Amino acid sequence: MPPRSNFQDTKASYRLIGNTSRRACTIISGDSIVSQTNLLYKLKKVVYSTRKFRVTIYPGNDTLLVMAMVMNFFMEK
């Protein structure tokens, strides 16, 4: 019988939920939102570009990891 261990895995698990055509996604770690993206649009403008989008990264998170996940998600299109 193997000895019992109280070791818990402390790796953060990230989930990415989104829609590539709308340039919108949310990165979630546990119960908290790490980052969100959405289309960059201007008021009073009927047609807006789908090539530009806004990224909001909340403080205390790994910005390079978030940017890599977002770019990988949008490039898989």
Secondary structure, DSSP 8 states (H G I E B T S, - for coil): -------------EEEEEETTTTEEEEEETTEEEEEEEE---TT-SS--SS-EEEEE-TTS-HHHHHHHHHHHHHT-
